[in-house]
Each structure stands twice: as structure tokens, then as C-alpha cells.
């Protein structure tokens, strides 16, 4: 049976478990997109085990449990997978003040990493204050 029609989990993290798959992280209540990140097998397994969104940091080359140091953790409510079993949506309940590492003028994190809109293809507008 093909991946599109099976109830069997058939994830492909590569032979060494290091292949990265994209994860859209969405607030379960508001449906706002909070983060786009990546997981390898280790990060995915830790997410399932702990119940908190854990990613693979491409810049630091290490596991990244979102909010572990800031307190802005993301409790996973549901994990959705696409038809080809090569990307995820983590539906989460934010446990802190925001999901983004970038801070607003008041030093609090932005609720979402997507806090700006592109205007006329050349400039940015802040969506939240």
C-alpha cells in the first residue's frame, strides 16, 4: 500500500536518521502559524516522548527544545502529517509569552515568528505591537 492510503507510519529520516523534515507549528486555538522548523529522527522522537515541540537547529547543529531556556515552551496537542509522510504540522498550546526568539520593544517575544507583512513587494509592516 502507498504512503497516501496507509495507516502505517512510514517516515523517511534517511538511513542515519539525520534527514530533516519540515514542521509547521500552529497554535491549536488561534490557528496562527508560529514557527517553521525542521526535525530529524531524534527531534521527532523527543517531541513524541516529551509532549513538547523539539526541533533540530540547523544553525547550531543540535536538538532544540523550544522554550527550554526562555520558558516559552510549546505543548504538543496533535501531530498532523501530510499525504507523502514528509512534513508535519504540530498543533500546540504555547506555555509562555510567545513563540519567537525576536523580541518586541517591551522585551517580550513575538507571539509568532510571522509578525510582519510584505507591502508592495519591497517593505515590511509589523502586524502586532
KOLKOL-46438 format. One record per atom (N, C-alpha, C): x negated, y negated, z negated; atom name; residue number from 1; residue in three letters. Coordinates in nm, 4 decimals, always signed. Layout:
KOLKOL-46438
        u        v        w at   i  aa
        X        Y        Z CA NUM ALA
...
This chain:
KOLKOL-46438
        u        v        w at   i  aa
  -0.0852  +0.1185  +0.0000  N   1 UNK
  +0.0000  +0.0000  +0.0000 CA   1 UNK
  -0.0893  -0.1242  +0.0000  C   1 UNK
  -0.0481  -0.2281  +0.0704  N   2 UNK
  -0.1276  -0.3503  +0.0792 CA   2 UNK
  -0.1127  -0.4332  -0.0480  C   2 UNK
  -0.2049  -0.5256  -0.0659  N   3 UNK
  -0.2048  -0.6120  -0.1844 CA   3 UNK
  -0.0768  -0.6937  -0.1967  C   3 UNK
  -0.0139  -0.7247  -0.0840  N   4 UNK
  +0.1038  -0.8098  -0.0836 CA   4 UNK
  +0.2266  -0.7424  -0.1439  C   4 UNK
  +0.2305  -0.6100  -0.1466  N   5 UNK
  +0.3525  -0.5405  -0.1862 CA   5 UNK
  +0.3337  -0.4404  -0.2997  C   5 UNK
  +0.2216  -0.4462  -0.3669  N   6 UNK
  +0.1961  -0.3525  -0.4754 CA   6 UNK
  +0.2113  -0.4191  -0.6116  C   6 UNK
  +0.2369  -0.3392  -0.7120  N   7 UNK
  +0.2360  -0.3880  -0.8497 CA   7 UNK
  +0.1007  -0.3604  -0.9152  C   7 UNK
  +0.0081  -0.3048  -0.8375  N   8 UNK
  -0.1266  -0.2763  -0.8867 CA   8 UNK
  -0.2132  -0.4020  -0.8774  C   8 UNK
  -0.2847  -0.4306  -0.9844  N   9 UNK
  -0.3777  -0.5438  -0.9833 CA   9 UNK
  -0.5011  -0.5032  -0.9052  C   9 UNK
  -0.5322  -0.5770  -0.7967  N  10 UNK
  -0.6419  -0.5419  -0.7070 CA  10 UNK
  -0.7329  -0.6629  -0.6854  C  10 UNK
  -0.7845  -0.7180  -0.7929  N  11 UNK
  -0.8705  -0.8368  -0.7849 CA  11 UNK
  -1.0065  -0.8005  -0.7291  C  11 UNK
  -1.0642  -0.8918  -0.6512  N  12 UNK
  -1.1970  -0.8694  -0.5954 CA  12 UNK
  -1.2929  -0.9759  -0.6474  C  12 UNK
  -1.3627  -0.9432  -0.7544  N  13 UNK
  -1.4660  -1.0314  -0.8078 CA  13 UNK
  -1.6045  -0.9910  -0.7561  C  13 UNK
  -1.6081  -0.9064  -0.6543  N  14 UNK
  -1.7353  -0.8596  -0.5995 CA  14 UNK
  -1.7918  -0.7460  -0.6845  C  14 UNK
  -1.8895  -0.6790  -0.6302  N  15 UNK
  -1.9493  -0.5638  -0.6988 CA  15 UNK
  -2.0110  -0.6008  -0.8330  C  15 UNK
  -2.0650  -0.7226  -0.8422  N  16 UNK
  -2.1307  -0.7642  -0.9673 CA  16 UNK
  -2.0394  -0.8458  -1.0582  C  16 UNK
  -1.9142  -0.8683  -1.0163  N  17 UNK
  -1.8190  -0.9425  -1.0979 CA  17 UNK
  -1.8391  -1.0931  -1.0967  C  17 UNK
  -1.9275  -1.1421  -1.0097  N  18 UNK
  -1.9611  -1.2852  -1.0092 CA  18 UNK
  -1.8909  -1.3665  -0.9012  C  18 UNK
  -1.8174  -1.3009  -0.8115  N  19 UNK
  -1.7430  -1.3759  -0.7098 CA  19 UNK
  -1.6411  -1.4645  -0.7798  C  19 UNK
  -1.6335  -1.5897  -0.7393  N  20 UNK
  -1.5446  -1.6868  -0.8034 CA  20 UNK
  -1.4113  -1.6958  -0.7300  C  20 UNK
  -1.3038  -1.6930  -0.8085  N  21 UNK
  -1.1691  -1.7106  -0.7550 CA  21 UNK
  -1.1110  -1.8393  -0.8131  C  21 UNK
  -1.0398  -1.9185  -0.7318  N  22 UNK
  -0.9839  -2.0460  -0.7802 CA  22 UNK
  -0.8627  -2.0263  -0.8711  C  22 UNK
  -0.8516  -2.1182  -0.9682  N  23 UNK
  -0.7402  -2.1188  -1.0619 CA  23 UNK
  -0.6825  -2.2602  -1.0691  C  23 UNK
  -0.5558  -2.2744  -1.0337  N  24 UNK
  -0.4838  -2.3991  -1.0577 CA  24 UNK
  -0.4248  -2.3856  -1.1975  C  24 UNK
  -0.4512  -2.4835  -1.2835  N  25 UNK
  -0.3978  -2.4806  -1.4193 CA  25 UNK
  -0.2874  -2.5843  -1.4294  C  25 UNK
  -0.1708  -2.5375  -1.4717  N  26 UNK
  -0.0491  -2.6182  -1.4691 CA  26 UNK
  +0.0151  -2.6187  -1.6081  C  26 UNK
  +0.0633  -2.7349  -1.6510  N  27 UNK
  +0.1368  -2.7462  -1.7766 CA  27 UNK
  +0.2688  -2.6692  -1.7618  C  27 UNK
  +0.2932  -2.5749  -1.8510  N  28 UNK
  +0.4145  -2.4918  -1.8430 CA  28 UNK
  +0.5428  -2.5726  -1.8513  C  28 UNK
  +0.5415  -2.6794  -1.9274  N  29 UNK
  +0.6628  -2.7589  -1.9492 CA  29 UNK
  +0.6846  -2.8623  -1.8395  C  29 UNK
  +0.5819  -2.9452  -1.8144  N  30 UNK
  +0.5988  -3.0549  -1.7187 CA  30 UNK
  +0.5732  -3.0145  -1.5745  C  30 UNK
  +0.5040  -2.9032  -1.5569  N  31 UNK
  +0.4604  -2.8526  -1.4250 CA  31 UNK
  +0.3508  -2.9394  -1.3630  C  31 UNK
  +0.2943  -3.0344  -1.4398  N  32 UNK
  +0.1814  -3.1138  -1.3915 CA  32 UNK
  +0.0607  -3.0241  -1.3681  C  32 UNK
  -0.0119  -3.0476  -1.2593  N  33 UNK
  -0.1379  -2.9785  -1.2358 CA  33 UNK
  -0.2428  -3.0468  -1.3225  C  33 UNK
  -0.3100  -2.9693  -1.4064  N  34 UNK
  -0.4075  -3.0244  -1.4994 CA  34 UNK
  -0.5501  -3.0136  -1.4480  C  34 UNK
  -0.5867  -2.8982  -1.3965  N  35 UNK
  -0.7248  -2.8701  -1.3572 CA  35 UNK
  -0.7234  -2.7719  -1.2400  C  35 UNK
  -0.8225  -2.7822  -1.1533  N  36 UNK
  -0.8559  -2.6777  -1.0576 CA  36 UNK
  -0.9945  -2.6293  -1.0976  C  36 UNK
  -1.0071  -2.5021  -1.1287  N  37 UNK
  -1.1351  -2.4475  -1.1724 CA  37 UNK
  -1.1520  -2.3085  -1.1100  C  37 UNK
  -1.2544  -2.2365  -1.1550  N  38 UNK
  -1.2849  -2.1053  -1.0986 CA  38 UNK
  -1.3093  -2.0043  -1.2092  C  38 UNK
  -1.2803  -1.8770  -1.1784  N  39 UNK
  -1.3103  -1.7688  -1.2715 CA  39 UNK
  -1.3860  -1.6590  -1.1992  C  39 UNK
  -1.4799  -1.5993  -1.2727  N  40 UNK
  -1.5379  -1.4728  -1.2302 CA  40 UNK
  -1.4711  -1.3654  -1.3157  C  40 UNK
  -1.5144  -1.2402  -1.3057  N  41 UNK
  -1.4500  -1.1329  -1.3819 CA  41 UNK
  -1.4605  -1.1576  -1.5320  C  41 UNK
  -1.5757  -1.2009  -1.5790  N  42 UNK
  -1.5961  -1.2248  -1.7216 CA  42 UNK
  -1.5005  -1.3331  -1.7737  C  42 UNK
  -1.4869  -1.4427  -1.7011  N  43 UNK
  -1.3987  -1.5523  -1.7432 CA  43 UNK
  -1.2527  -1.5088  -1.7404  C  43 UNK
  -1.2135  -1.4354  -1.6373  N  44 UNK
  -1.0758  -1.3874  -1.6290 CA  44 UNK
  -1.0455  -1.2928  -1.7446  C  44 UNK
  -1.1361  -1.1985  -1.7691  N  45 UNK
  -1.1157  -1.1032  -1.8786 CA  45 UNK
  -1.1068  -1.1736  -2.0135  C  45 UNK
  -1.1874  -1.2774  -2.0358  N  46 UNK
  -1.1837  -1.3519  -2.1614 CA  46 UNK
  -1.0528  -1.4289  -2.1748  C  46 UNK
  -1.0016  -1.4820  -2.0644  N  47 UNK
  -0.8720  -1.5503  -2.0664 CA  47 UNK
  -0.7628  -1.4537  -2.1104  C  47 UNK
  -0.7606  -1.3362  -2.0506  N  48 UNK
  -0.6591  -1.2361  -2.0836 CA  48 UNK
  -0.6741  -1.1929  -2.2298  C  48 UNK
  -0.7955  -1.1692  -2.2736  N  49 UNK
  -0.8219  -1.1217  -2.4101 CA  49 UNK
  -0.7868  -1.2265  -2.5160  C  49 UNK
  -0.8312  -1.3512  -2.4933  N  50 UNK
  -0.8158  -1.4556  -2.5958 CA  50 UNK
  -0.6824  -1.5297  -2.5885  C  50 UNK
  -0.6225  -1.5333  -2.4692  N  51 UNK
  -0.4993  -1.6098  -2.4515 CA  51 UNK
  -0.5230  -1.7577  -2.4261  C  51 UNK
  -0.6499  -1.7963  -2.4094  N  52 UNK
  -0.6851  -1.9362  -2.3818 CA  52 UNK
  -0.7618  -1.9445  -2.2505  C  52 UNK
  -0.7325  -2.0497  -2.1730  N  53 UNK
  -0.7950  -2.0669  -2.0419 CA  53 UNK
  -0.9473  -2.0729  -2.0544  C  53 UNK
  -1.0114  -1.9803  -1.9859  N  54 UNK
  -1.1570  -1.9722  -1.9829 CA  54 UNK
  -1.1979  -1.9655  -1.8368  C  54 UNK
  -1.2937  -2.0473  -1.7999  N  55 UNK
  -1.3371  -2.0581  -1.6613 CA  55 UNK
  -1.4861  -2.0285  -1.6512  C  55 UNK
  -1.5357  -2.0286  -1.5271  N  56 UNK
  -1.6791  -2.0218  -1.5027 CA  56 UNK
  -1.7230  -2.1608  -1.4589  C  56 UNK
  -1.8132  -2.2210  -1.5348  N  57 UNK
  -1.8646  -2.3540  -1.4999 CA  57 UNK
  -1.9694  -2.3381  -1.3904  C  57 UNK
  -1.9375  -2.3889  -1.2733  N  58 UNK
  -2.0322  -2.3804  -1.1614 CA  58 UNK
  -2.1524  -2.4705  -1.1852  C  58 UNK
  -2.1327  -2.5835  -1.2512  N  59 UNK
  -2.2446  -2.6760  -1.2741 CA  59 UNK
  -2.3389  -2.6252  -1.3832  C  59 UNK
  -2.2842  -2.5626  -1.4876  N  60 UNK
  -2.3680  -2.5142  -1.5976 CA  60 UNK
  -2.4028  -2.3664  -1.5848  C  60 UNK
  -2.3370  -2.2968  -1.4931  N  61 UNK
  -2.3578  -2.1539  -1.4732 CA  61 UNK
  -2.3358  -2.0748  -1.6025  C  61 UNK
  -2.2188  -2.1016  -1.6659  N  62 UNK
  -2.1849  -2.0298  -1.7898 CA  62 UNK
  -2.0340  -2.0297  -1.8100  C  62 UNK
  -1.9878  -1.9415  -1.9008  N  63 UNK
  -1.8471  -1.9404  -1.9377 CA  63 UNK
  -1.8090  -2.0739  -1.9985  C  63 UNK
  -1.6865  -2.1167  -1.9713  N  64 UNK
  -1.6378  -2.2440  -2.0212 CA  64 UNK
  -1.4966  -2.2233  -2.0733  C  64 UNK
  -1.4831  -2.2093  -2.2039  N  65 UNK
  -1.3505  -2.2011  -2.2651 CA  65 UNK
  -1.3043  -2.3440  -2.2850  C  65 UNK
  -1.2116  -2.3880  -2.2031  N  66 UNK
  -1.1669  -2.5266  -2.2022 CA  66 UNK
  -1.1218  -2.5699  -2.3408  C  66 UNK
  -1.1844  -2.6774  -2.3907  N  67 UNK
  -1.1448  -2.7372  -2.5165 CA  67 UNK
  -1.2118  -2.6814  -2.6400  C  67 UNK
  -1.3018  -2.5866  -2.6227  N  68 UNK
  -1.3661  -2.5252  -2.7389 CA  68 UNK
  -1.4397  -2.6279  -2.8234  C  68 UNK
  -1.5040  -2.7251  -2.7590  N  69 UNK
  -1.5760  -2.8280  -2.8354 CA  69 UNK
  -1.4904  -2.9519  -2.8607  C  69 UNK
  -1.3983  -2.9844  -2.7700  N  70 UNK
  -1.3172  -3.1060  -2.7845 CA  70 UNK
  -1.1886  -3.0837  -2.8644  C  70 UNK
  -1.1454  -2.9593  -2.8743  N  71 UNK
  -1.0174  -2.9300  -2.9381 CA  71 UNK
  -0.9007  -2.9329  -2.8410  C  71 UNK
  -0.9263  -2.9670  -2.7154  N  72 UNK
  -0.8212  -2.9771  -2.6140 CA  72 UNK
  -0.8050  -2.8449  -2.5393  C  72 UNK
  -0.7791  -2.7380  -2.6155  N  73 UNK
  -0.7676  -2.6044  -2.5573 CA  73 UNK
  -0.6360  -2.5890  -2.4823  C  73 UNK
  -0.6318  -2.4896  -2.3948  N  74 UNK
  -0.5155  -2.4627  -2.3115 CA  74 UNK
  -0.4672  -2.3206  -2.3380  C  74 UNK
  -0.3546  -2.3069  -2.4087  N  75 UNK
  -0.2966  -2.1767  -2.4406 CA  75 UNK
  -0.2238  -2.1243  -2.3181  C  75 UNK
  -0.2616  -2.0062  -2.2730  N  76 UNK
  -0.2047  -1.9494  -2.1514 CA  76 UNK
  -0.0698  -1.8852  -2.1820  C  76 UNK
  +0.0330  -1.9307  -2.1115  N  77 UNK
  +0.1678  -1.8761  -2.1246 CA  77 UNK
  +0.1959  -1.7705  -2.0186  C  77 UNK
  +0.1404  -1.7898  -1.8998  N  78 UNK
  +0.1650  -1.6971  -1.7893 CA  78 UNK
  +0.0499  -1.7093  -1.6897  C  78 UNK
  +0.0193  -1.6003  -1.6240  N  79 UNK
  -0.0808  -1.5998  -1.5168 CA  79 UNK
  -0.0098  -1.5519  -1.3905  C  79 UNK
  -0.0055  -1.6393  -1.2911  N  80 UNK
  +0.0528  -1.6060  -1.1613 CA  80 UNK
  -0.0604  -1.5752  -1.0646  C  80 UNK
  -0.0341  -1.4885  -0.9704  N  81 UNK
  -0.1351  -1.4521  -0.8710 CA  81 UNK
  -0.0718  -1.4624  -0.7323  C  81 UNK
  -0.1529  -1.5042  -0.6358  N  82 UNK
  -0.0982  -1.5191  -0.5006 CA  82 UNK
  -0.0865  -1.3834  -0.4311  C  82 UNK
  -0.0269  -1.3840  -0.3128  N  83 UNK
  +0.0019  -1.2602  -0.2397 CA  83 UNK
  -0.1239  -1.1807  -0.2048  C  83 UNK
  -0.2348  -1.2482  -0.1782  N  84 UNK
  -0.3590  -1.1788  -0.1419 CA  84 UNK
  -0.4450  -1.1434  -0.2630  C  84 UNK
  -0.3969  -1.1773  -0.3820  N  85 UNK
  -0.4661  -1.1499  -0.5076 CA  85 UNK
  -0.6069  -1.2109  -0.5098  C  85 UNK
  -0.6155  -1.3372  -0.4608  N  86 UNK
  -0.7467  -1.4036  -0.4613 CA  86 UNK
  -0.7409  -1.5466  -0.5146  C  86 UNK
  -0.6315  -1.5818  -0.5798  N  87 UNK
  -0.6230  -1.7099  -0.6509 CA  87 UNK
  -0.5130  -1.6988  -0.7561  C  87 UNK
  -0.5240  -1.7868  -0.8570  N  88 UNK
  -0.4324  -1.7809  -0.9703 CA  88 UNK
  -0.3703  -1.9164  -1.0001  C  88 UNK
  -0.2582  -1.9133  -1.0715  N  89 UNK
  -0.2036  -2.0294  -1.1401 CA  89 UNK
  -0.1947  -1.9886  -1.2865  C  89 UNK
  -0.2634  -2.0637  -1.3720  N  90 UNK
  -0.2475  -2.0448  -1.5161 CA  90 UNK
  -0.1444  -2.1465  -1.5616  C  90 UNK
  -0.0338  -2.1004  -1.6152  N  91 UNK
  +0.0642  -2.1894  -1.6751 CA  91 UNK
  +0.0317  -2.1947  -1.8238  C  91 UNK
  +0.0090  -2.3158  -1.8747  N  92 UNK
  -0.0466  -2.3317  -2.0086 CA  92 UNK
  +0.0312  -2.4327  -2.0920  C  92 UNK
  +0.0088  -2.4234  -2.2223  N  93 UNK
  +0.0544  -2.5250  -2.3149 CA  93 UNK
  -0.0698  -2.5932  -2.3712  C  93 UNK
  -0.0905  -2.7210  -2.3380  N  94 UNK
  -0.2070  -2.7925  -2.3911 CA  94 UNK
  -0.2001  -2.8014  -2.5434  C  94 UNK
  -0.3138  -2.7780  -2.6093  N  95 UNK
  -0.3206  -2.7769  -2.7551 CA  95 UNK
  -0.3797  -2.9056  -2.8133  C  95 UNK
  -0.4240  -2.9967  -2.7270  N  96 UNK
  -0.4878  -3.1180  -2.7761 CA  96 UNK
  -0.4269  -3.2419  -2.7145  C  96 UNK
  -0.5115  -3.3414  -2.6926  N  97 UNK
  -0.4658  -3.4716  -2.6426 CA  97 UNK
  -0.4623  -3.4804  -2.4910  C  97 UNK
  -0.5348  -3.3949  -2.4220  N  98 UNK
  -0.5393  -3.3995  -2.2765 CA  98 UNK
  -0.6228  -3.2859  -2.2222  C  98 UNK
  -0.6273  -3.2746  -2.0901  N  99 UNK
  -0.6992  -3.1644  -2.0273 CA  99 UNK
  -0.8278  -3.2078  -1.9577  C  99 UNK
  -0.8420  -3.3359  -1.9286  N 100 UNK
  -0.9567  -3.3833  -1.8507 CA 100 UNK
  -1.0722  -3.4236  -1.9417  C 100 UNK
  -1.1947  -3.4014  -1.8943  N 101 UNK
  -1.3114  -3.4454  -1.9723 CA 101 UNK
  -1.3343  -3.5958  -1.9588  C 101 UNK
  -1.2766  -3.6572  -1.8541  N 102 UNK
  -1.2877  -3.8024  -1.8380 CA 102 UNK
  -1.1949  -3.8696  -1.9392  C 102 UNK
  -1.2388  -3.9802  -1.9925  N 103 UNK
  -1.1640  -4.0497  -2.0973 CA 103 UNK
  -1.0987  -4.1770  -2.0434  C 103 UNK
  -0.9856  -4.2113  -2.1043  N 104 UNK
  -0.9187  -4.3381  -2.0761 CA 104 UNK
  -0.9875  -4.4483  -2.1571  C 104 UNK
  -0.9452  -4.5723  -2.1377  N 105 UNK
  -1.0036  -4.6855  -2.2102 CA 105 UNK
  -0.9945  -4.6699  -2.3618  C 105 UNK
  -0.8929  -4.5975  -2.4091  N 106 UNK
  -0.8760  -4.5787  -2.5536 CA 106 UNK
  -0.9550  -4.4583  -2.6077  C 106 UNK
  -1.0427  -4.4019  -2.5253  N 107 UNK
  -1.1305  -4.2883  -2.5599 CA 107 UNK
  -1.0582  -4.1546  -2.5683  C 107 UNK
  -0.9307  -4.1494  -2.5369  N 108 UNK
  -0.8582  -4.0227  -2.5295 CA 108 UNK
  -0.8733  -3.9642  -2.3897  C 108 UNK
  -0.8685  -3.8312  -2.3793  N 109 UNK
  -0.8801  -3.7703  -2.2465 CA 109 UNK
  -0.7546  -3.7940  -2.1636  C 109 UNK
  -0.7716  -3.7960  -2.0323  N 110 UNK
  -0.6555  -3.8000  -1.9432 CA 110 UNK
  -0.5795  -3.6689  -1.9598  C 110 UNK
  -0.4484  -3.6747  -1.9491  N 111 UNK
  -0.3639  -3.5563  -1.9617 CA 111 UNK
  -0.3982  -3.4530  -1.8538  C 111 UNK
  -0.4283  -3.5017  -1.7350  N 112 UNK
  -0.4603  -3.4185  -1.6197 CA 112 UNK
  -0.5854  -3.4729  -1.5523  C 112 UNK
  -0.6595  -3.3868  -1.4849  N 113 UNK
  -0.7734  -3.4347  -1.4060 CA 113 UNK
  -0.7265  -3.5114  -1.2823  C 113 UNK
  -0.5986  -3.4994  -1.2493  N 114 UNK
  -0.5416  -3.5676  -1.1325 CA 114 UNK
  -0.4671  -3.6927  -1.1784  C 114 UNK
  -0.5439  -3.7904  -1.2243  N 115 UNK
  -0.4856  -3.9120  -1.2826 CA 115 UNK
  -0.4929  -4.0320  -1.1887  C 115 UNK
  -0.5351  -4.0105  -1.0640  N 116 UNK
  -0.5416  -4.1195  -0.9660 CA 116 UNK
  -0.4783  -4.0761  -0.8349  C 116 UNK
  -0.4270  -4.1738  -0.7614  N 117 UNK
  -0.3726  -4.1508  -0.6271 CA 117 UNK
  -0.4570  -4.2276  -0.5269  C 117 UNK
  -0.4648  -4.1750  -0.4050  N 118 UNK
  -0.5362  -4.2428  -0.2961 CA 118 UNK
  -0.4375  -4.3352  -0.2257  C 118 UNK
  -0.4761  -4.4610  -0.2107  N 119 UNK
  -0.3920  -4.5622  -0.1460 CA 119 UNK
  -0.4522  -4.5958  -0.0095  C 119 UNK
  -0.3722  -4.5833  +0.0943  N 120 UNK
  -0.4145  -4.6183  +0.2310 CA 120 UNK
  -0.5440  -4.5504  +0.2725  C 120 UNK
  -0.5744  -4.4367  +0.2139  N 121 UNK
  -0.6925  -4.3602  +0.2535 CA 121 UNK
  -0.8247  -4.4220  +0.2135  C 121 UNK
  -0.8230  -4.5318  +0.1366  N 122 UNK
  -0.9509  -4.5976  +0.1089 CA 122 UNK
  -0.9716  -4.6442  -0.0353  C 122 UNK
  -0.8650  -4.6504  -0.1136  N 123 UNK
  -0.8822  -4.6965  -0.2515 CA 123 UNK
  -0.8009  -4.6090  -0.3452  C 123 UNK
  -0.8300  -4.6224  -0.4753  N 124 UNK
  -0.7633  -4.5399  -0.5747 CA 124 UNK
  -0.6752  -4.6233  -0.6656  C 124 UNK
  -0.5661  -4.5607  -0.7118  N 125 UNK
  -0.4771  -4.6231  -0.8093 CA 125 UNK
  -0.4634  -4.5258  -0.9262  C 125 UNK
  -0.4757  -4.5777  -1.0482  N 126 UNK
  -0.4569  -4.4960  -1.1667 CA 126 UNK
  -0.3080  -4.4688  -1.1841  C 126 UNK
  -0.2729  -4.3434  -1.2154  N 127 UNK
  -0.1333  -4.3037  -1.2323 CA 127 UNK
  -0.0871  -4.3151  -1.3755  C 127 UNK
  -0.1791  -4.3056  -1.4716  N 128 UNK
  -0.1403  -4.3112  -1.6118 CA 128 UNK
  -0.2301  -4.4088  -1.6851  C 128 UNK
  -0.1815  -4.4634  -1.7886  N 129 UNK
  -0.2608  -4.5561  -1.8721 CA 129 UNK
  -0.2433  -4.5234  -2.0162  C 129 UNK
